Amino acid sequence: MRTQTHALVAILGPTAVGKSKLGIAVAESLGAEIVSADSRLIYRGMDIGTAKPSQDQLARVPHHLIDVAEPEESWSLATFKRRADESIAEVQGRKRLPLLVGGTGQYATAVLEGWVPPPKAPDDSIRSKFESLAAEHGPSALHARLVKVDPATAREIDPANIRRVTRALEIYELTGIPPSKQRRASPPDYRILRLGLQLPRPELYARIDRRIDQMLERGLVDEVQALLSRGIGLDHPPMSGIGYRQIGEYLLGERSLEEAVAEMRRLTRQFVRRQSNWFKADDPKIEWNEVTEELAGRIILRIRSWLQAD
């Protein structure tokens, strides 16, 4: 097998499709290391609701960008990209193959396409204005404002994710240009193989339902309670994640547990549709693979062949 110094394999796809499981199988077979491209896995103490790999899985294969921040911290896209680029370079420097694994579209694309994130605001006044708007009129009003100035970006962002909607509006106010039209790119100088995973939608939805049931059985309610007890309120960016906000609202007496779980299922299906729109099935850069029992073997052979190719 040729040198892996300038190679990167990305394993992409919607939530619950099996990316983490495949990544570990590939890494064990090829001596690779995993760089997570999941915006929630960076946080310590948020394990169950993020479907974070188990301690056994983390011990079997080197993982990067998992458990690297406290929930009180807020990571920007720029922070993630810098840390991901550093991790990939470290893995390549050891002449091992980095696997970029995750379903957070912006995170993965920022690395794969070499995005240069837009500027940050010189002060907090712009951000505070939009946060006040959301507090007074609700997240939907804030998202509606983004729809008017940048419908393409609005389609990519969950209306409940106030932090990301605010950031997009902040960029527009700073520059006068919609974020979707100002992404600059400096493509990385290594070869990239993009592998996408897919399942028929009914089968994927069934997996999602099982995963949510398992999260509750494993103690998701207790995990969210522990975060709330630490003073991490629902306004903290990590708590906007599906599951954490809904269970938090249940614990705060704002909805029943049954309502919270139903909302988790609905929002996760909605999230899958957004992921599908991001990782478009007709994207010529992505090799799509149906998830089957034989998938790991096929993918390992494909990667070996790609590494050996001119």
C-alpha positions as CSV (number, residue, x, y, z in Angstrom):
1,M,0.0,0.0,0.0
2,R,1.3,3.4,-0.9
3,T,2.0,6.2,1.5
4,Q,-1.0,7.7,3.2
5,T,0.7,11.1,3.9
6,H,-1.6,13.0,1.5
7,A,-4.8,11.0,1.7
8,L,-8.1,11.5,3.5
9,V,-11.2,9.3,3.5
10,A,-14.5,10.9,4.5
11,I,-17.4,8.7,5.6
12,L,-20.6,10.8,5.3
13,G,-24.3,10.3,5.7
14,P,-27.4,10.9,7.8
15,T,-27.8,10.3,11.5
16,A,-28.2,6.6,12.6
17,V,-27.1,5.2,9.2
18,G,-24.0,3.5,10.8
19,K,-21.1,5.9,10.1
20,S,-19.3,5.4,13.4
21,K,-19.6,1.6,13.3
22,L,-18.2,1.5,9.8
23,G,-15.4,4.0,10.6
24,I,-14.2,1.8,13.5
25,A,-14.2,-1.3,11.3
26,V,-12.2,0.5,8.6
27,A,-9.8,2.0,11.1
28,E,-9.1,-1.4,12.7
29,S,-8.5,-3.0,9.3
30,L,-6.3,-0.3,7.8
31,G,-4.6,1.1,10.9
32,A,-6.4,4.4,10.4
33,E,-7.5,7.1,12.9
34,I,-10.9,8.8,13.1
35,V,-11.4,12.5,13.1
36,S,-15.0,13.3,14.1
37,A,-17.0,15.8,12.1
38,D,-19.9,15.8,14.5
39,S,-20.7,19.1,16.2
40,R,-22.1,17.5,19.4
41,L,-19.4,14.9,20.0
42,I,-16.9,17.6,21.0
43,Y,-18.6,18.1,24.4
44,R,-17.7,16.2,27.5
45,G,-20.7,14.9,29.6
46,M,-22.9,14.7,26.6
47,D,-22.6,11.1,25.7
48,I,-26.1,9.4,25.5
49,G,-28.0,12.1,23.6
50,T,-25.2,12.4,21.0
51,A,-24.8,8.6,20.5
52,K,-21.2,9.0,21.3
53,P,-18.9,6.0,20.7
54,S,-18.5,3.9,23.8
55,Q,-15.4,3.9,25.9
56,D,-14.6,0.5,24.4
57,Q,-14.9,1.8,20.9
58,L,-12.8,4.9,21.7
59,A,-10.1,2.6,23.1
60,R,-10.0,0.3,20.1
61,V,-9.3,3.1,17.6
62,P,-7.7,6.5,18.0
63,H,-10.4,9.2,17.8
64,H,-9.9,13.0,17.5
65,L,-12.2,15.9,18.3
66,I,-14.3,13.9,20.8
67,D,-14.6,15.1,24.4
68,V,-12.4,18.2,23.7
69,A,-14.7,20.9,25.1
70,E,-17.0,21.6,28.1
71,P,-20.7,22.3,27.4
72,E,-20.2,25.8,28.6
73,E,-17.9,26.5,25.6
74,S,-19.1,27.5,22.2
75,W,-17.2,26.3,19.2
76,S,-17.4,28.2,15.9
77,L,-17.0,26.6,12.5
78,A,-13.6,28.3,12.3
79,T,-12.5,26.7,15.6
80,F,-13.6,23.3,14.4
81,K,-11.9,23.6,11.0
82,R,-8.6,24.6,12.6
83,R,-8.6,21.8,15.0
84,A,-9.7,19.3,12.4
85,D,-7.0,20.4,10.0
86,E,-4.5,20.1,12.8
87,S,-5.7,16.6,13.6
88,I,-5.6,15.4,10.0
89,A,-2.1,16.8,9.6
90,E,-0.9,14.9,12.7
91,V,-2.4,11.6,11.5
92,Q,-0.9,12.1,8.1
93,G,2.4,13.0,9.7
94,R,2.4,9.6,11.4
95,K,1.9,8.0,7.9
96,R,-1.5,6.8,9.0
97,L,-4.8,7.3,7.2
98,P,-7.2,9.8,8.6
99,L,-10.9,9.1,8.4
100,L,-13.2,12.1,8.6
101,V,-16.4,10.6,10.0
102,G,-19.6,12.5,10.7
103,G,-23.0,13.9,9.7
104,T,-22.6,17.6,10.5
105,G,-22.7,18.9,6.9
106,Q,-21.0,22.3,7.5
107,Y,-18.2,20.7,9.5
108,A,-17.4,18.1,7.0
109,T,-17.7,20.3,4.0
110,A,-15.5,23.0,5.6
111,V,-12.7,20.5,5.9
112,L,-13.2,18.8,2.5
113,E,-13.6,22.0,0.5
114,G,-11.2,24.1,2.5
115,W,-13.7,26.8,3.5
116,V,-12.3,30.0,4.9
117,P,-15.0,31.0,7.5
118,P,-16.4,34.6,7.3
119,P,-15.2,37.2,9.8
120,K,-16.3,37.5,13.3
121,A,-18.1,40.5,14.7
122,P,-15.8,43.2,16.2
123,D,-18.1,43.3,19.3
124,D,-21.1,41.6,20.7
125,S,-23.7,44.3,19.8
126,I,-24.8,42.7,16.6
127,R,-25.2,39.2,18.1
128,S,-27.0,40.6,21.1
129,K,-29.5,42.3,18.9
130,F,-30.5,39.1,17.2
131,E,-30.5,37.1,20.4
132,S,-32.9,39.7,21.9
133,L,-35.1,39.3,18.8
134,A,-35.3,35.6,19.3
135,A,-36.0,36.0,23.0
136,E,-38.8,38.4,22.4
137,H,-40.5,36.9,19.3
138,G,-39.2,33.3,19.3
139,P,-36.7,31.4,17.2
140,S,-39.1,31.2,14.2
141,A,-39.1,35.0,13.8
142,L,-35.3,35.0,13.8
143,H,-35.2,32.2,11.2
144,A,-37.8,34.0,9.1
145,R,-35.5,37.0,8.9
146,L,-32.7,34.7,7.6
147,V,-35.1,33.3,5.0
148,K,-35.5,36.8,3.6
149,V,-31.8,37.6,3.2
150,D,-30.4,34.1,2.5
151,P,-32.9,31.4,1.8
152,A,-30.1,28.9,0.8
153,T,-28.5,29.1,4.2
154,A,-31.8,29.1,6.0
155,R,-32.7,25.8,4.4
156,E,-29.5,24.3,6.0
157,I,-30.2,25.4,9.6
158,D,-32.7,24.1,12.1
159,P,-34.9,27.1,13.0
160,A,-34.5,26.1,16.7
161,N,-30.7,26.5,16.4
162,I,-30.6,30.1,17.5
163,R,-26.8,30.2,17.7
164,R,-26.4,29.2,14.0
165,V,-29.2,31.4,12.7
166,T,-27.8,34.3,14.7
167,R,-24.3,33.7,13.3
168,A,-25.6,33.7,9.7
169,L,-27.5,37.0,10.2
170,E,-24.4,38.4,11.9
171,I,-22.3,37.6,8.9
172,Y,-24.8,39.2,6.6
173,E,-25.0,42.4,8.7
174,L,-21.2,42.6,8.9
175,T,-20.6,42.1,5.1
176,G,-23.9,42.8,3.3
177,I,-23.4,39.5,1.5
178,P,-25.4,36.4,2.2
179,P,-23.2,33.7,3.9
180,S,-24.1,31.2,1.1
181,K,-22.5,33.5,-1.5
182,Q,-19.3,34.4,0.3
183,R,-17.8,31.1,1.3
184,R,-14.2,31.3,0.1
185,A,-12.3,28.1,-0.2
186,S,-8.7,27.0,-0.2
187,P,-8.9,23.3,-1.1
188,P,-6.6,21.0,0.9
189,D,-3.6,19.7,-1.0
190,Y,-4.3,16.0,-0.3
191,R,-6.3,13.3,-2.1
192,I,-9.8,12.8,-0.8
193,L,-12.2,9.9,-1.2
194,R,-15.7,10.7,-0.2
195,L,-17.9,7.7,0.8
196,G,-21.6,8.2,1.5
197,L,-23.9,5.8,3.4
198,Q,-27.6,5.5,2.7
199,L,-30.6,3.5,3.7
200,P,-34.2,3.5,2.5
201,R,-36.0,6.2,4.5
202,P,-38.4,3.8,6.3
203,E,-35.5,1.7,7.5
204,L,-33.5,4.7,8.6
205,Y,-36.6,6.1,10.5
206,A,-36.9,2.7,12.3
207,R,-33.3,2.9,13.3
208,I,-33.8,6.4,14.6
209,D,-36.8,5.3,16.7
210,R,-34.7,2.4,18.2
211,R,-31.8,4.8,18.9
212,I,-34.1,7.2,20.8
213,D,-35.6,4.4,22.8
214,Q,-32.1,3.2,23.7
215,M,-31.1,6.7,24.7
216,L,-33.9,6.8,27.2
217,E,-33.1,3.3,28.5
218,R,-29.5,4.3,29.0
219,G,-30.3,7.4,31.0
220,L,-30.8,10.4,28.8
221,V,-33.1,12.0,31.3
222,D,-30.5,11.7,34.0
223,E,-27.8,13.0,31.7
224,V,-29.8,16.1,30.8
225,Q,-30.6,16.6,34.5
226,A,-26.9,16.5,35.4
227,L,-26.2,19.2,32.8
228,L,-29.0,21.4,34.1
229,S,-27.7,20.9,37.6
230,R,-24.3,22.2,36.5
231,G,-26.0,25.5,35.5
232,I,-26.0,24.6,31.8
233,G,-29.3,26.0,30.7
234,L,-31.3,25.5,27.5
235,D,-29.9,28.7,26.2
236,H,-26.4,27.2,26.0
237,P,-25.5,26.3,22.4
238,P,-24.9,22.5,23.0
239,M,-28.3,22.2,24.6
240,S,-29.9,23.1,21.3
241,G,-29.1,19.6,20.1
242,I,-32.1,17.3,19.4
243,G,-32.9,15.4,22.6
244,Y,-31.2,17.8,25.1
245,R,-33.6,20.7,24.6
246,Q,-36.8,18.5,24.5
247,I,-35.8,16.5,27.6
248,G,-34.7,19.7,29.3
249,E,-38.1,21.2,28.7
250,Y,-39.7,18.1,30.2
251,L,-37.5,18.4,33.3
252,L,-38.4,22.0,33.6
253,G,-42.1,21.1,33.5
254,E,-42.7,22.7,30.1
255,R,-43.9,19.5,28.4
256,S,-44.6,15.8,29.2
257,L,-42.1,13.1,28.6
258,E,-44.3,11.7,25.9
259,E,-44.4,15.0,24.1
260,A,-40.7,15.4,24.4
261,V,-40.0,12.0,22.9
262,A,-42.5,12.6,20.1
263,E,-40.8,15.9,19.3
264,M,-37.4,14.2,19.3
265,R,-38.6,11.8,16.7
266,R,-40.2,14.5,14.5
267,L,-37.1,16.7,14.7
268,T,-34.7,13.9,13.9
269,R,-36.6,13.0,10.8
270,Q,-36.5,16.6,9.8
271,F,-32.8,16.7,10.5
272,V,-32.3,13.6,8.2
273,R,-34.0,15.5,5.4
274,R,-31.7,18.5,5.8
275,Q,-28.7,16.2,5.9
276,S,-29.9,14.5,2.7
277,N,-30.2,17.9,1.0
278,W,-26.7,18.8,2.2
279,F,-25.0,15.5,1.1
280,K,-27.0,15.4,-2.2
281,A,-27.4,11.9,-3.6
282,D,-26.4,13.2,-7.0
283,D,-23.1,14.9,-5.8
284,P,-20.5,13.5,-8.2
285,K,-17.8,13.8,-5.5
286,I,-19.5,11.3,-3.2
287,E,-19.6,7.5,-3.8
288,W,-22.9,6.4,-2.3
289,N,-23.2,2.9,-0.7
290,E,-26.3,1.1,0.5
291,V,-25.8,-0.1,4.0
292,T,-25.7,-4.0,4.1
293,E,-24.0,-6.7,6.2
294,E,-21.2,-6.8,3.7
295,L,-20.6,-3.1,3.6
296,A,-17.5,-2.9,5.8
297,G,-15.7,-5.5,3.6
298,R,-16.6,-3.7,0.4
299,I,-15.5,-0.3,1.8
300,I,-12.2,-1.6,3.0
301,L,-11.4,-3.1,-0.4
302,R,-12.5,0.2,-2.1
303,I,-10.2,2.2,0.1
304,R,-7.2,-0.2,-0.4
305,S,-7.7,0.1,-4.2
306,W,-8.0,3.9,-4.0
307,L,-4.8,4.2,-1.9
308,Q,-2.9,2.1,-4.4
309,A,-4.1,4.0,-7.5
310,D,-2.0,6.5,-9.3
